[in-house]
Amino acid sequence: MEFSIKSFTLFGGLILTGLSAGLFYAWQVSVIPGTMKVNHLNYLETMQSINREILNPRFFLVFFGPILLLAAGSVFSYSSPKIVFVLMIIATLVYLFGTFGITVTGNVPLNEQLDALNLADMDTDKLAEYRAKYETEWNKFHTRRTVSAVVAFVFAALAVFIEFKK
């Protein structure tokens, strides 16, 4: 196999989608269970801190990169066997609407609301009430985006496998 833009977009899209799916899956099975064990103030302070720190170039590459490379891989796969093209389109749409779309319309607004809070001004009852609402909604959206990222990765992996098994 020789290097080409097509192989770069297919493998790059697969790798970045895998990293995104891995990040969300690891969060699902480690951070969420861990934060369930801390008190309300610690949970909300931790989420504020994480939500601020995750906005960095390394995360942006893993989060936005799959959109660009899966879409480009889809375009470059148009002349491939039809199944490769279809799998890449599915991977792109699942990631775009499932992972990216859910994050932008679900998790991000919740993060912005949390960031605007002055937790020091809230009593224990208000912290508990806010946490219950935030955590339930945030985890629901997170589970959906995790599943979407994993599904997008599987479709992209199948496309890459079929394309390069020749």
Secondary structure, 3 states (H helix, E strand, C coil): CCCCHHHHHHHHHHHHHHHHHHHHHHHHHHHHHHHCCCCHHHHHHHHHHHHHHCCCHHHHHHHHHHHHHHHHHHHHCCCCCHHHHHHHHHHHHHHHHHHHHHHHHHHHHHHHHHHHCCHHHCCHHHHHHHHHHHHHHHHHHHHHHHHHHHHHHHHHHHHHHHHHCC
